Amino acid sequence: MGALVGLGVGIGLLLVWSAFTLPVERPAAPRDGWVRRLLAHAGLAEVSATGFVLLCAGCGVGAAFVIQAVSGTPPVALAFGAMGAWTPVAVVSARARRRQRELAEVWPDAVDNLASAVRAGMSLPDALAALGVRGPEALRPAFAAFALDYQVTGRFTDCLDRLKATLADPVGDRVVEGLRVAREVGGGELGRLLRNLSGYLRDDARTRSELESRQAWTVNGARLAVASPWLVLLFMSFQSEVIRRYASPGGVLVLAVGAGLCLVAYRMMMRIGRLPTERRILS
């Protein structure tokens, strides 16, 4: 009996010792796919990637069914079905770009508010939480979630990580990482850091806005050039004796070559006229 008790105590002590001394291998966090990243950038993180893919598939099938019913030509229906499947992606991508522009415009004001709060004597977590009430409208939900998260957990670093994930914005990454460094090394230069960051963000947003306004004609021209032949094909779908010619092998070849040329030309024009895009850091 004594040997059994001693064995149990020994095993217990060994388990306690191993819990504090042996390294624990944590599984690597799975990397988000491009669908999840796209939804996060568009502010639609609550939408599941599976649901979005099903939406794309449904739009593609619906468009193909309608065109098939109108034209009675499977190759044409397949081409418009592919366009219909890509339509949700294009809409969400446009929303993501618009959201990034809106956030870039309001970040300088948010950083100014943060600098004023720190200068007034508020702690850094309290100053961030205050942005959920007094900050710009576009940023209030994210900082309100940060305030609730910090109130529940009290872990500033973890809350900053979740704030970055909620914002999913390159400018937000820079602000959050600057605050993290200032918190870890001491906040003596935090006010100066925030003022310099605010000025840099304001100048960057003004310069990018001017460049985007000059770039708009290139983007609109590329979209019009790509859409024009497909609009003509759509109107031709109502003329059965004409559209049926695309059901032949030659017609299928014309559709395939035309789609490939449109895609290549559009990508080339967009690449020539595109502006450098900021990448997220440490995300």
Secondary structure, DSSP 8 states (H G I E B T S, - for coil): -HHHHHHHHHHHHHHHHHHHHS-----------HHHHHHHHTT-TTS-HHHHHHHHHHHHHHHHHHHHHHH--HHHHHHHHHHHHHHHHHHHHHHHHHHHHHHHHHHHHHHHHHHHHHHTT--HHHHHHHHHHHS-TTTHHHHHHHHHHHHHH--HHHHHHHHHHHH--HHHHHHHHHHHHHHHH-GGGHHHHHHHHHHHHHHHHHHHHHHHHHHHHHHHHHHHHHHHHHHHHHHHTT-HHHHGGGGSHHHHHHHHHHHHHHHHHHHHHHHHH-------S--
